[in-house]
Amino acid sequence: MANLKGLMKDTAIYGLSSIVGRFLNYLLVPLYTHYMPKASGDYGVSTNVYAYTALILVLLTFGMETTLFRFANDDRLTPEIGSKHSDTVFSTVMAVVGTLTVVFLLLVFGFIGPISNTLGYAAHPEYLQMMAAVVAMDALQAIPFSYLRYQKRAIRFASLKLLFIALNIGLNVFYFVVLGKTSVYYVFFINLLCTGFISLLFIPDLLKVHWHFDGQMLKRMLSYSWPILILGIAGILNQVADKILFPLVYPDQAQANVELGIYGSCVKIAMIMAMITQAFRYAYEPIVFAKSKDADKTEYYASAMKYFLIFTLLAFLCVVGWMPLLQYIIGEEYREGLGVVPIVMAAEIMMGVYFNLSFWYKLIDKTIYGAWFSLAGCLVLFAVNIIFIPKYGYWACAWGGVAGYGTAMVLSYMVGQKKNPIPYPMRSIAYYVALTVMLTLTMNYVPATYHFGSVVTLIFNSLCICCFVSYILQSDLPLSSLPIIGKYFRKK
């Protein structure tokens, strides 16, 4: 229980940078959807370019974030290193990512003409140049950020993340509201400024590192990380392939960026689930590898999975129930796509479950399994998008995510229970899922059937959410076990 409380504490701190930061970033969604009209397609351009950068970031980091945790937590892999083991791991990882980043920048800036023509940005190659610089700095930052997580320096991690958010929001408000800019160019330019500033703040951390490159360690790292790279590519394609493919397969090219803008803005609401998953991952990943030597590790992993699902299902219900309020995050002309939000959130939950299930093959150094599972999910997602986008538009994007993540999740569970079984409480999990489905249907159909107004709908849906919370408190998380307030509910 002490370890779970530590996980909750770290998740809360990382969540401050992720959830609060993303919430503040939501302020940019109404800003962009107000100042960049739907008909311009600029928000669709932003959605498309950021999808490419997400994919490139995975390529440049080369699975080295997870590799860092694995090698830094197990000095048996490199017993000759001694007391500076973790710094050597960090140095070697940085050498890999730094080399890939330099090669990437040389290719982009050397062949910007053909690249911009191929991707449909011949008129604006500066978009791609700016975002290439951003993604290169993001890749270099990813390893120091991971090292902060390894060192359990959650406050430093969260401070830098929140500083980036504050700068980004401040500059966007200045350019769009004060100066009245309306072009997506300024979205990319501001991102470049903020990312560059945060990169400079890592200099003091890097100066404290005892730099030492180890060639023998690198060979073992590459053997471990390349399947993670395949896993990462497939995983990120599950998240962004729809936004990359949409302009390529949508029949009306002139309308493609407009439709993608609608989908991209509505997906921002669903990203609440992605924030929770990311915060959990930041806290959980280092603990999993450190916990791998303990006798009670399987019980711990099973409990972590259960509580992850409980709180993500609660977040799902809150978003669905409070949609009459949350819809105002995006501009009115973009709200026609709000129906995809629950579908995308369900896909994000499946992705989070898959992340939890992924540790069985990481801990036994069989990461190739993850590559196959993710590739299978990716192929399903590609098929759904390519076949159905021409007819159903962005609705196919939403359901493609469910199909892709669902495939990877099921395969990982089935194989994992044979190769490295973990006693997940499936009956309890099934009860929570069933209750979530029932309450979601209730919140969707009762207010619509009886024509509730917005205020009455919010009250009714909040009561439904309270039913879910009461079940949690009764079944798995009594008030007496909660931090801070728990002492007031314990029996004397």
RONU-205332 format. One record per residue (C-alpha): z, y, x. Coordinates in nm, 2 decimals. Layout:
// RONU-205332
       zz       yy       xx
        Z        Y        X
...
// end
This chain:
// RONU-205332
       zz       yy       xx
     0.00     0.00     0.00
     0.07     0.23     0.29
    -0.28     0.19     0.42
    -0.42     0.26     0.07
    -0.22     0.58     0.05
    -0.35     0.68     0.39
    -0.70     0.61     0.27
    -0.64     0.83    -0.04
    -0.50     1.11     0.18
    -0.80     1.11     0.41
    -1.04     1.08     0.12
    -0.88     1.38    -0.04
    -0.92     1.59     0.28
    -1.28     1.47     0.33
    -1.33     1.53    -0.04
    -1.23     1.89     0.01
    -1.52     1.95     0.24
    -1.76     1.73     0.03
    -1.65     1.78    -0.34
    -1.53     2.14    -0.32
    -1.81     2.23    -0.08
    -2.07     2.07    -0.31
    -1.91     2.24    -0.61
    -1.94     2.58    -0.44
    -2.30     2.48    -0.36
    -2.35     2.44    -0.73
    -2.33     2.81    -0.75
    -2.67     2.81    -0.57
    -2.83     2.60    -0.85
    -2.82     2.87    -1.12
    -2.90     3.12    -0.85
    -3.22     2.94    -0.75
    -3.32     2.84    -1.10
    -3.28     3.20    -1.21
    -3.46     3.37    -0.92
    -3.72     3.10    -0.87
    -3.89     3.05    -1.21
    -3.99     2.70    -1.32
    -4.36     2.79    -1.33
    -4.36     2.89    -0.96
    -4.28     2.53    -0.85
    -4.07     2.67    -0.57
    -3.76     2.47    -0.66
    -3.98     2.16    -0.66
    -4.10     2.25    -0.31
    -3.74     2.28    -0.20
    -3.66     1.94    -0.35
    -3.96     1.78    -0.18
    -3.90     1.92     0.17
    -3.53     1.83     0.16
    -3.62     1.48     0.07
    -3.83     1.45     0.38
    -3.55     1.60     0.60
    -3.30     1.35     0.46
    -3.53     1.06     0.57
    -3.59     1.21     0.92
    -3.22     1.26     0.97
    -3.17     0.88     0.93
    -3.44     0.81     1.18
    -3.30     1.05     1.44
    -2.94     0.93     1.41
    -3.07     0.57     1.45
    -2.76     0.41     1.29
    -2.55     0.54     1.57
    -2.27     0.68     1.35
    -2.17     0.33     1.24
    -2.23     0.20     1.59
    -1.99     0.46     1.73
    -1.71     0.33     1.51
    -1.79    -0.03     1.59
    -1.79     0.01     1.97
    -1.51     0.27     1.99
    -1.27     0.05     1.79
    -1.34    -0.27     1.99
    -1.31    -0.23     2.37
    -1.37    -0.60     2.40
    -1.74    -0.51     2.37
    -1.71    -0.31     2.69
    -1.39    -0.41     2.87
    -1.49    -0.26     3.20
    -1.48     0.10     3.07
    -1.10     0.15     3.07
    -0.90     0.43     2.93
    -1.20     0.66     2.86
    -1.37     0.39     2.65
    -1.42     0.61     2.34
    -1.57     0.90     2.54
    -1.82     0.67     2.70
    -1.92     0.53     2.36
    -1.96     0.89     2.24
    -2.16     0.99     2.55
    -2.40     0.70     2.52
    -2.46     0.75     2.15
    -2.53     1.13     2.21
    -2.78     1.04     2.48
    -2.97     0.82     2.23
    -2.97     1.08     1.95
    -3.04     1.37     2.19
    -3.35     1.19     2.33
    -3.49     1.11     1.98
    -3.43     1.47     1.87
    -3.62     1.62     2.16
    -3.92     1.38     2.11
    -3.92     1.47     1.74
    -3.93     1.84     1.80
    -4.21     1.81     2.05
    -4.42     1.61     1.80
    -4.36     1.84     1.51
    -4.43     2.17     1.69
    -4.72     2.01     1.89
    -4.89     1.88     1.58
    -4.78     2.12     1.31
    -5.13     2.18     1.18
    -5.22     1.81     1.09
    -4.87     1.75     0.97
    -4.86     2.05     0.73
    -5.21     1.96     0.60
    -5.11     1.60     0.53
    -4.79     1.69     0.35
    -4.96     1.96     0.14
    -4.81     2.26     0.32
    -5.11     2.39     0.50
    -5.05     2.74     0.36
    -4.68     2.74     0.48
    -4.64     2.54     0.80
    -4.33     2.76     0.87
    -4.14     2.57     0.60
    -4.18     2.25     0.80
    -4.11     2.42     1.14
    -3.78     2.57     1.01
    -3.67     2.24     0.85
    -3.76     2.04     1.16
    -3.52     2.26     1.36
    -3.25     2.22     1.09
    -3.28     1.84     1.08
    -3.28     1.82     1.46
    -2.95     2.02     1.48
    -2.81     1.81     1.19
    -2.88     1.49     1.38
    -2.70     1.63     1.69
    -2.41     1.74     1.48
    -2.38     1.40     1.31
    -2.23     1.23     1.61
    -1.96     1.49     1.69
    -1.87     1.49     1.32
    -1.84     1.11     1.33
    -1.62     1.14     1.65
    -1.39     1.37     1.46
    -1.36     1.10     1.19
    -1.29     0.84     1.46
    -1.02     1.06     1.60
    -0.88     1.12     1.25
    -0.92     1.49     1.28
    -1.00     1.54     0.92
    -0.88     1.90     0.91
    -1.13     2.00     1.18
    -1.40     1.81     1.01
    -1.34     1.97     0.67
    -1.30     2.32     0.82
    -1.65     2.31     0.98
    -1.81     2.17     0.67
    -1.65     2.43     0.45
    -1.75     2.71     0.69
    -2.11     2.60     0.66
    -2.09     2.61     0.29
    -1.93     2.95     0.28
    -2.19     3.10     0.51
    -2.47     2.93     0.32
    -2.35     3.07    -0.01
    -2.28     3.41     0.12
    -2.63     3.45     0.28
    -2.80     3.31    -0.03
    -2.62     3.56    -0.26
    -2.71     3.84    -0.02
    -3.08     3.75     0.00
    -3.15     3.65    -0.36
    -2.91     3.88    -0.55
    -2.87     4.19    -0.33
    -3.22     4.19    -0.17
    -3.39     4.03    -0.48
    -3.59     3.77    -0.29
    -3.76     3.50    -0.49
    -3.93     3.27    -0.24
    -3.82     2.93    -0.12
    -3.89     3.06     0.23
    -3.54     3.22     0.23
    -3.37     2.89     0.13
    -3.50     2.73     0.45
    -3.44     3.03     0.67
    -3.08     3.06     0.56
    -3.02     2.69     0.62
    -3.16     2.74     0.98
    -2.92     3.02     1.05
    -2.61     2.84     0.92
    -2.68     2.51     1.09
    -2.74     2.69     1.42
    -2.41     2.87     1.39
    -2.21     2.55     1.32
    -2.38     2.38     1.61
    -2.24     2.65     1.85
    -1.89     2.58     1.72
    -1.90     2.23     1.85
    -1.93     2.35     2.21
    -1.55     2.35     2.27
    -1.53     1.99     2.14
    -1.81     1.88     2.37
    -1.65     2.04     2.67
    -1.34     1.82     2.63
    -1.54     1.50     2.64
    -1.54     1.29     2.97
    -1.92     1.24     2.98
    -2.02     0.90     3.11
    -2.34     0.72     3.02
    -2.34     0.34     3.03
    -2.67     0.16     3.03
    -2.53    -0.19     2.97
    -2.34    -0.06     2.67
    -2.66     0.10     2.54
    -2.84    -0.24     2.53
    -2.56    -0.38     2.32
    -2.56    -0.07     2.10
    -2.93    -0.09     2.03
    -2.91    -0.46     1.94
    -2.63    -0.36     1.69
    -2.79    -0.04     1.56
    -3.15    -0.12     1.49
    -3.08    -0.33     1.18
    -2.85    -0.04     1.07
    -3.15     0.19     1.12
    -3.36    -0.03     0.89
    -3.07    -0.04     0.65
    -3.04     0.34     0.67
    -3.41     0.40     0.62
    -3.42     0.17     0.31
    -3.10     0.33     0.18
    -3.22     0.69     0.21
    -3.56     0.59     0.07
    -3.37     0.47    -0.24
    -3.23     0.82    -0.26
    -3.53     1.04    -0.18
    -3.85     0.82    -0.22
    -3.89     0.94    -0.58
    -3.89     1.30    -0.47
    -4.14     1.22    -0.19
    -4.37     1.01    -0.41
    -4.36     1.23    -0.72
    -4.62     1.49    -0.60
    -4.83     1.21    -0.46
    -4.86     1.00    -0.77
    -4.81     1.25    -1.06
    -5.15     1.29    -1.23
    -5.14     1.67    -1.27
    -5.10     1.81    -0.92
    -5.05     2.16    -1.04
    -4.77     2.06    -1.26
    -4.61     1.82    -1.01
    -4.38     2.07    -0.84
    -4.27     2.21    -1.18
    -4.17     1.87    -1.31
    -4.00     1.79    -0.98
    -3.81     2.11    -1.00
    -3.67     2.01    -1.34
    -3.57     1.67    -1.21
    -3.43     1.81    -0.88
    -3.21     2.07    -1.06
    -3.07     1.82    -1.31
    -3.00     1.57    -1.04
    -2.76     1.83    -0.89
    -2.52     1.77    -1.17
    -2.53     1.39    -1.11
    -2.46     1.45    -0.74
    -2.09     1.48    -0.83
    -2.09     1.10    -0.80
    -2.26     1.13    -0.46
    -1.98     1.36    -0.34
    -1.71     1.12    -0.44
    -1.89     0.83    -0.27
    -1.95     1.04     0.05
    -1.58     1.15     0.06
    -1.47     0.79     0.02
    -1.71     0.67     0.29
    -1.59     0.93     0.54
    -1.24     0.81     0.51
    -1.30     0.44     0.45
    -1.56     0.36     0.72
    -1.33     0.42     1.03
    -1.04     0.24     0.85
    -1.24    -0.07     0.78
    -1.32    -0.14     1.14
    -0.97    -0.06     1.25
    -0.83    -0.29     0.98
    -1.06    -0.58     1.07
    -0.80    -0.74     1.30
    -0.52    -0.75     1.03
    -0.43    -1.06     0.84
    -0.44    -0.89     0.50
    -0.78    -0.73     0.55
    -0.96    -0.91     0.26
    -0.70    -0.81     0.01
    -0.72    -0.45     0.13
    -1.10    -0.45     0.10
    -1.08    -0.59    -0.25
    -0.83    -0.33    -0.36
    -1.03    -0.05    -0.21
    -1.34    -0.16    -0.40
    -1.14    -0.17    -0.73
    -0.99     0.17    -0.69
    -1.33     0.32    -0.58
    -1.48     0.19    -0.90
    -1.20     0.31    -1.12
    -1.23     0.67    -1.00
    -1.61     0.68    -0.99
    -1.62     0.55    -1.35
    -1.37     0.82    -1.44
    -1.59     1.08    -1.28
    -1.89     0.94    -1.47
    -1.71     0.98    -1.80
    -1.60     1.34    -1.71
    -1.96     1.44    -1.64
    -2.10     1.28    -1.95
    -1.82     1.41    -2.17
    -1.83     1.77    -2.04
    -2.20     1.80    -2.03
    -2.20     2.08    -2.30
    -2.02     2.28    -2.03
    -2.18     2.15    -1.71
    -2.53     2.22    -1.84
    -2.48     2.59    -1.76
    -2.49     2.50    -1.39
    -2.87     2.51    -1.41
    -3.10     2.77    -1.57
    -3.20     2.73    -1.93
    -3.56     2.65    -1.87
    -3.47     2.36    -1.65
    -3.23     2.19    -1.90
    -3.49     1.97    -2.07
    -3.42     1.71    -1.80
    -3.05     1.67    -1.86
    -3.10     1.32    -2.01
    -3.15     1.17    -1.66
    -2.80     1.27    -1.54
    -2.61     0.96    -1.66
    -2.88     0.74    -1.53
    -2.88     0.89    -1.19
    -2.50     0.87    -1.18
    -2.51     0.51    -1.27
    -2.74     0.45    -0.97
    -2.50     0.64    -0.74
    -2.21     0.42    -0.85
    -2.42     0.12    -0.77
    -2.50     0.27    -0.43
    -2.12     0.32    -0.37
    -2.05    -0.04    -0.46
    -2.32    -0.15    -0.23
    -2.16     0.05     0.05
    -1.83    -0.12    -0.01
    -2.00    -0.46    -0.01
    -2.19    -0.38     0.31
    -1.89    -0.43     0.54
    -1.89    -0.81     0.54
    -2.21    -0.82     0.75
    -2.11    -0.52     0.97
    -1.78    -0.68     1.07
    -1.95    -1.00     1.17
    -2.23    -0.82     1.35
    -2.49    -0.95     1.11
    -2.63    -0.61     1.01
    -2.98    -0.77     0.97
    -2.86    -0.88     0.62
    -2.81    -0.52     0.52
    -3.16    -0.44     0.63
    -3.31    -0.71     0.41
    -3.10    -0.62     0.11
    -3.19    -0.25     0.14
    -3.55    -0.32     0.19
    -3.56    -0.54    -0.12
    -3.40    -0.26    -0.32
    -3.64    -0.01    -0.17
    -3.95    -0.22    -0.26
    -3.82    -0.24    -0.62
    -3.77     0.14    -0.63
    -4.12     0.21    -0.49
    -4.27    -0.03    -0.74
    -4.10     0.14    -1.04
    -4.19     0.49    -0.92
    -4.55     0.42    -0.84
    -4.62     0.23    -1.16
    -4.43     0.44    -1.41
    -4.42     0.80    -1.27
    -4.78     0.87    -1.39
    -4.68     0.78    -1.75
    -4.31     0.86    -1.77
    -4.27     1.14    -1.51
    -3.92     1.20    -1.37
    -3.76     0.94    -1.61
    -3.92     0.68    -1.39
    -3.75     0.83    -1.09
    -3.41     0.80    -1.26
    -3.45     0.44    -1.36
    -3.61     0.35    -1.03
    -3.28     0.44    -0.86
    -3.09     0.21    -1.09
    -3.33    -0.08    -1.02
    -3.33    -0.03    -0.65
    -2.96     0.01    -0.60
    -2.89    -0.26    -0.85
    -3.11    -0.51    -0.66
    -2.94    -0.43    -0.32
    -2.59    -0.45    -0.47
    -2.64    -0.79    -0.64
    -2.80    -0.94    -0.33
    -2.52    -0.82    -0.10
    -2.25    -0.95    -0.34
    -2.41    -1.30    -0.38
    -2.48    -1.36    -0.01
    -2.16    -1.20     0.10
    -1.94    -1.42    -0.12
    -2.10    -1.72     0.06
    -2.10    -1.58     0.42
    -1.77    -1.39     0.42
    -1.60    -1.41     0.08
    -1.37    -1.13    -0.03
    -1.16    -1.19    -0.35
    -1.28    -0.89    -0.56
    -1.09    -0.86    -0.89
    -1.41    -0.91    -1.10
    -1.24    -0.96    -1.43
    -1.05    -0.63    -1.40
    -1.36    -0.45    -1.28
    -1.55    -0.59    -1.58
    -1.29    -0.45    -1.82
    -1.33    -0.11    -1.66
    -1.71    -0.12    -1.68
    -1.70    -0.24    -2.04
    -1.46     0.04    -2.14
    -1.68     0.30    -1.97
    -1.99     0.18    -2.15
    -1.80     0.18    -2.49
    -1.66     0.53    -2.43
    -2.00     0.67    -2.31
    -2.17     0.54    -2.63
    -1.89     0.69    -2.84
    -1.92     1.03    -2.67
    -2.30     1.03    -2.71
    -2.33     0.92    -3.07
    -2.02     1.04    -3.27
    -2.07     1.41    -3.20
    -2.44     1.39    -3.26
    -2.39     1.19    -3.59
    -2.14     1.43    -3.73
    -2.30     1.74    -3.59
    -2.00     1.86    -3.39
    -2.02     2.20    -3.23
    -1.98     2.25    -2.85
    -1.61     2.31    -2.86
    -1.53     2.02    -3.09
    -1.75     1.80    -2.88
    -1.56     1.89    -2.57
    -1.23     1.82    -2.74
    -1.34     1.49    -2.88
    -1.49     1.38    -2.55
    -1.18     1.48    -2.36
    -0.98     1.26    -2.58
    -1.21     0.97    -2.50
    -1.16     1.04    -2.13
    -0.78     1.05    -2.18
    -0.81     0.70    -2.33
    -0.97     0.58    -2.00
    -0.70     0.75    -1.80
    -0.42     0.59    -2.01
    -0.57     0.25    -1.94
    -0.57     0.32    -1.57
    -0.21     0.43    -1.58
    -0.11     0.13    -1.78
    -0.30    -0.13    -1.59
    -0.33    -0.03    -1.22
    -0.18     0.30    -1.13
     0.15     0.37    -1.30
     0.28     0.73    -1.28
     0.57     0.62    -1.06
     0.33     0.51    -0.78
     0.15     0.85    -0.76
     0.23     1.07    -0.46
     0.44     1.38    -0.51
     0.49     1.35    -0.88
     0.57     0.98    -0.87
     0.94     1.03    -0.79
     1.00     1.19    -1.13
     0.89     0.87    -1.31
     1.08     0.61    -1.10
     1.37     0.44    -1.26
     1.70     0.54    -1.11
// end
